[in-house]
């Protein structure tokens, strides 16, 4: 395999020697390959900007650099092959030195390019810069070489070396091209390590073009990068005064403002005079979301959607805002529309899976299992969305089981092997959950026990095993599992809480139970369920006032039925029977089948 890789990698090197005439037949000249080369093949960052491509404009001739006329000797061929084999073996230094030496000897720019690529692949910018300088010397008209050179020089300790080339490109650009070129240069200089030097260089480059609208915008971004917010704000203000209708200038001034209030003022003032300014309105809506002003944000997104009814960003935002406001009808309406538009016109940059998961959850909350399954089945497997697909698969199996078709649910899970150990453990957990929800507690425990042997270090699975053991009154196994979790993850609270609560609920080793729950509360002081456990152990210890205070706070944070059950019992024991009954009635209306509540009422002989 390594030999095959090495042979495949020889193509560029051998092509580079194609014009070494006496000992080889002529091969195609490199002009076509050079023209087809993409700048991001250089190994520079994917968003590395192309800076004023020479010869790219209409009517400009592309100048081809002459190639050397030299012989492809056995010695040169041997060196090229040796360099590629060394590179395939991870010996980049040997490959680089050999290729650079051949390039210096033959004066062939293609071999200099290969030396550059070897250094870039090894993340060696200094060596890459040395090679690209030779490449540019041998092919001064090569646009690809220029792109490599600019990117590497800007990242070096002497970015000013690039200034003459950038100045020349600005000077020779057409008026139509120059604004975009200024923007490209500014973005390139953002990569420089020394932002102050980069800004000084930008100022000097743009001095002859002070009257162009892009100049103050570029200077504003450069000043912000070096930490001079006052200068950035001043330049952005100049840009907006020069072009009062420019959305870009307004957005830049908003970005440079000293605080969010000033940013909002800039955006709203611009919208007052330019109500159709879409990008400015979008920016304003996002700030409102950040400020948690959800209703005003919804109004802004509605304006955007009314203006462009197919705007996917506005649809999705309105769906999420509807969810935030617990307006499920609104959330469903907009997310349904979002998915429908994507189905008609799929776009790579838009992934509908999150919207589909939300729609499924809304349907499930409404007890509409078929609708939930409808949405989940639209989530297809794929490399980019496999985690979401896996979550959807688990949820589908759970819902199919809720419909009463346990074999179909198990078949769904068994048909997916899982991409890794974590997913395989999650499948075991899902199988156990399905069995538990079907009332098959012993079967669920057997699945978890087998899973524990397969994944002994998976604490999530171990925790579920402990809870299943407790349900079957196998308290020794439960305690051993929880203590193992505590040993493996001493900074996580839930095993402490579970063990402490189990002891308190059985009225055993109450001081130890309290110590365990106190440790859990230290690790998660605002967790309402841990507060509930502490309230319950205080009740068991006879401390009714402390128990009531803790349970009231817990219930205020999370009005859960089991917390209500505990609080009701403490109130009942404290003589506050009317309040206890009122609380239990509300809990019973919420969950008529709750086992803990029904058991408590039966034990206390309470009729509601």
Residue, then its C-alpha position, 0 to 999 in steps of 0.5 A: x500500500x505504501x508503495x502504491x501511495x509513493x508511486x501515485x505521489x510521483x505524478x507531479x514530480x515527474x510532470x515537473x521534469x517533463x521538459x527535460x528533453x534529451x532523455x524523455x519524450x516531451x510531456x504536456x506543458x504546465x500552463x493548463x495545470x497551473x491555470x486549473x490549480x485552486x489556491x486552497x490546494x496550497x495547504x493554507x487555511x480554507x478561507x485564505x483570500x485570493x489577493x487580486x489574481x493577476x491576469x484574471x480580468x477580462x481581456x488580460x493575457x495570462x503570461x506563462x513562465x518559461x520552463x528550463x530545458x534540462x535532461x532528466x538524468x537517472x540521478x535526478x529521477x532517483x532523487x525525485x523518487x527518493x524524496x517521495x518515498x521519504x515523504x510517504x514514510x513521514x521523513x519530511x525533512x529528507x523529502x523537502x531538502x531533496x526536492x528543494x535541492x533538485x529545484x535549485x539545480x534544475x531551476x524548475x518551478x514545479x519542483x519548487x512547488x512540490x518542496x513548498x507543498x511538502x513543507x506545508x503538509x508537515x506544518x513547517x511555514x519557515x521552510x515552506x516560505x524558503x521554497x515558495x520564494x524560489x518558486x516565485x523567482x522561477x515562475x514570477x507570473x504564477x498566481x498560485x505561487x503568489x497566493x502561497x507567498x502572500x499567505x506565508x509572508x503575512x504569517x511570518x515575522x516580517x509581514x512587510x515583505x508582502x507590501x510591495x506586491x500588495x501595493x502593485x496589485x492595488x495600483x494595477x487593479x481596475x476601479x471596479x476591482x479595487x474595492x474588493x481587493x481592499x477587502x481581501x487585503x484587510x482580511x489577509x492582514x488579519x492573519x498577521x501575528x503582530x496586529x499593530x504592524x499589520x495595521x500600519x501596513x494597511x494604512x500605508x497601502x490604502x493612503x492613495x485610496x482614501x476616497x474609496x468607500x471600502x477604505x474606512x471600512x477596512x481601516x475600521x476592521x484593522x483598528x479593531x483587530x489591534x485593539x484600537x476601538x476608538x479609531x475603529x469607531x471613528x473610521x466606521x463613522x467616516x464610512x457611514x457619513x460617506x455612504x449614508x445608505x450603506x448597510x455594510x457601513x451601518x453594520x460596521x459602525x454597530x460592531x465598533x460601538x462601545x457597548x450593546x446599547x450603542x450598537x442597538x442605537x446605531x441599528x435602530x436609527x438606520x432602520x428608521x430611515x431604511x426600513x428595507x435594510x434586511x441585513x441590519x434588521x437581521x443583526x438587530x433581531x439577533x441582538x434582541x435574542x441575545x438580550x432575551x427580548x424574545x417578543x420584540x425579536x419575533x416581531x423583527x423576524x416576522x417583518x423579515x419573513x413577510x418581506x421574503x416568505x421563503x427566508x429559511x433563517x427567519x422561519x427557523x428563528x421564529x420556530x425556535x422563538x415560538x418554542x421559547x415562548x411555549x407557543x407550540x402552535x407557532x413553533x410547529x407552523x414555522x418549523x414545518x414550513x422550514x422543513x417543507x422549503x428545504x424538501x423542495x430545494x435542498x441546500x447543503x448548508x442547511x440541515x433540517x435534522x434539528x427542526x425535525x427533532x423539535x417537531x417530533x418532540x412537540x408531537x410527542x408532548x401532544x401525545x401524537x405518537x404517529x406524528x412524532x414518528x413521521x418527523x423522526x423517520x425523515x431523519x436519514x443516516x449520513x456521516x454529518x448527521x449520524x449523532x442526530x440520526x442515532x438520537x432519532x433512532x433511539x426515540x423512534x424505538x421508544x415511541x414504537x414501543x409506546x404504541x405497544x409494538x415491542x418486537x418492532x422497537x427491539x428490531x429497530x435497535x438491533x438493526x443498528x450496530x452503533x458507530x462506537x462503544x458509546x453508541x453501543x452502550x446507548x443502545x443497551x440503555x434504550x433497550x432497557x428503557x423500552x422494557x422498563x416502560x413496558x413493565x418488564x422490570x426484570x427483563x430490563x435488569x437482565x439487559x443492563x446486567x449483560x451490558x454492564x459486563x460489556x461496558x464496565x467503565x460506562x457510568x451511565x449504564x452502571x447508574x441505570x443498572x443500580x436503579x433497576x436493581x433498587x426497583x427489584x429490591x436488590x439493594x446490595x447490587x445497587x449500593x455496590x454499583x453506585x459506590x463504583x460510580x462515586x469512585x470513578x467520578x467523584x465530582x459528579x453528584x448523582x450517585x451520591x444523591x441516589x445512594x443517600x436517597x435510597x438509604x433515607x427512603x428505607x430509613x437506614x443509616x440516616x447520618x450516612x445518608x445525610x452526608x452523601x446527599x450533602x456532598x451531592x448538594x455541594x456539587x450541585x447546589x441548585x439541583x431541585x431533586x437533590x434538595x428534595x433528597x435533603x428535605x426527605x432525609x431531614x424529615x426522616x431525622x425528625x427535623x420538620x421545619x428544615x425539611x419543609x423549607x428545603x422541599x418548598x424551595x425544591x418544589x418552587x424550582x421544579x413542581x415535580x409530582x414526587x417532590x409534591x408527594x414528599x412536601x405533602x407528607x411533611x405538611x401532613x406530619x406538621x399538622x398542615x393537612x388542608x395544604x397537604x391535601x390541596x398539593x396532593x390533589x394538584x399532583x394527582x390531576x397532573x399524574x393520576x398514575x404516579x406510583x409514589x403518590x398513590x403509595x403515600x396516600x394509601x399508607x397515610x390512609x388519605x382520601x382526596 
